[in-house]
Amino acid sequence: MGDRQLFGGRSVLQFRSNTDRRSFLKFAGLVGVGATLAGGGMLAVPSAAEAADIKKASAAGGDVDILNYALVLEYLEADFYAQGIAKGFLSGRELELITPIGDHEKEHVTAVTAAVTSLGGTPAEKPKITYPAGTFDSKESFLKNASVFEELGVTAYHGQVPLISSGDVLAAAASIAGVESRHAAVIATLTGGKPFPAPVEAHATMDEVLAVVQPLIG
């Protein structure tokens, strides 16, 4: 994600309850921790404090909270692509590539909602979404935000892996993470970026994830 900010770091999401807001922020803060492959193929093992946070989060909420965290991001992604595509400034190959991404995000909402329900949980409500001025003024501004968005999505799903208990949920999250990685590669290609910047996925720290996510919360 680097120094780029999603929607200029402005507030976009407004939750209906403080409980939903706190739950979302809790898991946003934890997606950057856990044993994972870091640059150079080295295994980054969590510190004792990070491991304690992971254990506490898993015990307190479990897979339902993790899925609801992902669901909020999927709501936002699906809405973002629907509005961007509806503006009509995409055409040709760009439209051909981005239309399926929007369809995928809507399908992710359906899939994650079903997963929460199957675990006996209550799916998080879609928050109110208000985009800052200029988000959809041009193809360039839309694609710029889409690029940051997809990188955040990949980071979020990869960061949840250490927290997931259910094998079925883990398999579903891994499958969606793979699709999000493909989305990020497509958008990077369209914007002149690097579709595969490293041999292993970068893993953001807790602070880096929060720096992107927290300003979005109204």
C-alpha positions, 0 to 999 in steps of 0.5 A, spaced: 500 500 500 505 504 501 504 511 502 498 511 498 491 513 501 484 510 499 479 515 498 484 520 500 484 518 507 477 521 508 471 518 512 467 513 507 463 508 512 458 509 517 456 504 522 449 503 524 452 501 531 458 502 535 458 494 536 459 493 529 464 499 528 469 496 534 468 489 531 471 491 524 476 496 527 479 490 532 480 485 526 483 491 521 488 492 527 490 484 527 490 483 519 497 485 519 500 480 525 501 472 525 506 467 522 506 469 514 511 469 509 515 476 508 520 479 503 525 474 501 521 468 503 523 468 510 517 466 515 515 472 520 513 469 526 509 473 531 512 476 537 509 474 544 504 480 544 502 479 537 500 472 539 497 474 545 492 479 541 491 473 536 489 468 541 484 473 545 481 476 538 480 468 536 477 467 543 473 473 543 469 473 536 472 467 532 470 466 525 464 469 525 467 476 527 473 475 522 468 473 516 464 480 518 470 484 518 471 481 511 464 482 509 464 490 510 470 490 506 466 486 500 460 491 501 465 497 500 468 494 494 462 491 491 459 498 491 465 502 489 465 498 483 458 498 481 458 506 482 465 506 478 462 502 472 455 505 472 459 512 470 461 510 463 468 512 463 470 505 462 470 502 455 474 496 451 479 492 454 478 496 461 471 495 461 472 488 459 476 486 465 473 491 470 466 488 469 468 481 472 471 484 478 465 488 480 461 481 479 466 478 483 465 482 489 458 482 489 458 474 489 463 475 495 458 479 499 453 473 497 458 468 499 461 471 506 454 472 508 452 465 507 458 463 511 456 467 517 449 464 517 452 457 516 456 458 523 450 461 526 452 468 526 448 474 524 451 478 518 454 485 519 449 490 516 452 494 510 454 501 513 452 507 509 457 509 504 459 516 502 465 517 497 469 524 497 468 528 492 472 527 486 472 519 487 468 518 480 470 524 477 474 521 472 477 514 470 484 516 473 481 517 480 477 511 479 482 506 477 487 509 482 482 508 488 481 501 485 489 499 485 489 501 493 483 498 494 485 491 491 492 491 495 488 492 501 483 486 500 489 482 499 492 484 505 486 483 509 484 476 507 492 474 508 492 477 515 486 473 517 489 466 516 492 466 522 485 467 526 481 462 522 479 456 526 474 452 521 478 449 516 472 450 511 472 458 513 480 457 511 479 454 505 473 459 503 478 465 505 484 462 501 480 462 495 477 469 495 484 471 497 487 468 490 481 472 486 483 478 490 490 477 488 488 477 481 484 483 481 490 487 484 494 484 478 489 486 473 488 493 476 496 494 476 496 493 469 491 498 467 494 503 471 502 502 469 503 499 476 507 492 477 502 486 477 506 481 481 511 486 485 514 480 489 515 473 489 511 472 495 505 477 498 507 483 502 504 483 509 502 489 512 503 491 519 498 492 524 499 500 524 499 500 516 493 497 515 490 501 520 492 507 517 488 505 511 482 503 514 481 507 520 480 514 516 474 510 512 470 510 519 465 515 520 
